[in-house]
Amino acid sequence: MEIKVLYFGEIAEWKGCAEELKQLNSSITTDEFVGSLVKEIPQLTQINYAIAVNQNMIDAPVELLNGYEVSVFPPFAGG
């Protein structure tokens, strides 16, 4: 299974890239996926980031399926 991951702002800087394709052995939830990202990008524990799946912001776990796109956003500034 393959998903596309997009990183924005300081998260892209920490990761060292703006996007990548991730190969997963099976479908997982966004919570499980974020847990694996924290191992790669430990700075995520220090900020309030947001997750979007297929360009839709989420506030509850979503099952990731083959071909999905996950975006990881740093904190937003409002105005």
KEKE-3310 file (N, C-alpha, C; in steps of 0.2 Angstrom, whole numbers, plus 5000, padded with zeros to 4 digits):
npx = (5004:5002:5005:5004:5013:5013:5022:5022:5029:5038:5038:5041:5054:5060:5059:5066:5061:5048:5038:5034:5033:5025:5027:5017:5013:5000:4983:4981:4977:4975:4980:4989:4998:5003:5009:5020:5026:5031:5041:5050:5051:5054:5051:5038:5031:5032:5024:5007:5000:4992:4982:4977:4967:4967:4965:4956:4953:4955:4948:4947:4952:4956:4955:4968:4970:4976:4984:4979:4981:4991:4992:5003:5002:5010:5007:4993:4993:4982:4971)
npy = (4994:5011:5028:5046:5058:5075:5088:5103:5120:5122:5109:5102:5107:5101:5087:5087:5087:5091:5082:5065:5047:5035:5018:5006:4991:4987:4993:5007:5018:5036:5040:5030:5031:5044:5041:5034:5044:5053:5046:5048:5062:5069:5082:5085:5082:5094:5104:5110:5102:5100:5088:5083:5073:5067:5081:5085:5092:5084:5078:5067:5050:5042:5029:5025:5022:5013:5024:5036:5053:5062:5076:5086:5099:5113:5123:5135:5153:5165:5178)
npz = (5000:4996:5001:4999:5007:5012:5018:5027:5030:5045:5048:5036:5035:5046:5042:5031:5018:5006:5002:5001:4996:5005:5009:5015:5025:5027:5029:5040:5054:5055:5067:5071:5060:5062:5074:5070:5062:5072:5078:5067:5066:5079:5084:5082:5094:5101:5096:5090:5078:5062:5053:5037:5027:5010:5007:5016:5032:5047:5062:5070:5071:5055:5043:5033:5016:5001:4990:4996:5001:5013:5023:5033:5044:5051:5066:5063:5059:5064:5058)
capx = (5000:5006:5001:5008:5013:5015:5024:5022:5032:5044:5038:5045:5061:5063:5059:5071:5058:5041:5033:5037:5028:5027:5025:5014:5011:4993:4980:4982:4973:4980:4984:4995:5003:5006:5014:5027:5030:5034:5048:5055:5051:5052:5049:5031:5028:5032:5019:5000:5000:4985:4982:4972:4967:4964:4963:4950:4955:4952:4948:4946:4956:4953:4958:4972:4970:4980:4983:4977:4986:4991:4996:5004:5003:5012:5001:4991:4992:4975:4971)
capy = (5000:5017:5034:5052:5063:5081:5092:5110:5124:5120:5102:5100:5108:5095:5081:5087:5086:5093:5077:5058:5042:5030:5011:5003:4984:4986:5000:5009:5024:5042:5040:5025:5034:5050:5038:5032:5050:5056:5043:5051:5069:5070:5089:5085:5082:5101:5108:5108:5101:5097:5083:5082:5067:5069:5088:5087:5092:5079:5079:5060:5045:5040:5023:5026:5017:5014:5030:5042:5059:5064:5082:5088:5106:5116:5128:5141:5159:5168:5185)
capz = (5000:4996:5002:4998:5012:5011:5024:5026:5035:5049:5048:5030:5036:5051:5039:5025:5011:5006:5001:5000:4995:5010:5008:5021:5024:5028:5031:5047:5055:5055:5073:5070:5056:5066:5079:5066:5060:5078:5078:5062:5067:5086:5086:5082:5101:5104:5092:5089:5071:5060:5048:5032:5022:5004:5007:5021:5038:5051:5070:5072:5067:5048:5040:5027:5011:4996:4986:5000:5003:5020:5024:5040:5044:5057:5069:5059:5062:5062:5057)
cpx = (5004:5002:5006:5007:5016:5016:5025:5026:5038:5044:5042:5053:5064:5063:5064:5068:5051:5036:5037:5031:5030:5024:5023:5012:5004:4990:4981:4978:4978:4983:4990:5000:5007:5011:5021:5030:5033:5041:5053:5056:5049:5050:5041:5028:5028:5027:5012:5000:4993:4986:4976:4973:4963:4961:4957:4953:4952:4953:4947:4950:4952:4958:4962:4972:4974:4979:4980:4983:4985:4995:4997:5006:5005:5006:5000:4991:4986:4976:4964)
cpy = (5006:5023:5040:5056:5069:5085:5099:5114:5121:5112:5099:5101:5103:5089:5081:5087:5089:5088:5070:5053:5037:5023:5008:4996:4983:4993:5001:5016:5030:5042:5035:5028:5040:5047:5037:5039:5053:5053:5046:5058:5070:5077:5090:5085:5089:5106:5105:5108:5099:5092:5083:5076:5068:5076:5090:5087:5087:5080:5072:5055:5043:5034:5026:5020:5018:5020:5036:5047:5061:5071:5084:5095:5108:5121:5134:5147:5162:5176:5188)
cpz = (5000:4997:5001:5004:5011:5018:5023:5032:5038:5049:5042:5031:5041:5047:5033:5018:5012:5005:5000:4999:5001:5008:5014:5020:5024:5029:5038:5048:5055:5062:5073:5066:5059:5071:5076:5064:5066:5079:5073:5063:5074:5088:5086:5089:5104:5101:5092:5081:5069:5054:5044:5028:5016:5004:5011:5028:5043:5058:5073:5068:5060:5046:5034:5022:5006:4992:4989:5000:5010:5020:5031:5040:5051:5060:5064:5063:5060:5061:5056)
residu = (MET:GLU:ILE:LYS:VAL:LEU:TYR:PHE:GLY:GLU:ILE:ALA:GLU:TRP:LYS:GLY:CYS:ALA:GLU:GLU:LEU:LYS:GLN:LEU:ASN:SER:SER:ILE:THR:THR:ASP:GLU:PHE:VAL:GLY:SER:LEU:VAL:LYS:GLU:ILE:PRO:GLN:LEU:THR:GLN:ILE:ASN:TYR:ALA:ILE:ALA:VAL:ASN:GLN:ASN:MET:ILE:ASP:ALA:PRO:VAL:GLU:LEU:LEU:ASN:GLY:TYR:GLU:VAL:SER:VAL:PHE:PRO:PRO:PHE:ALA:GLY:GLY)
# end
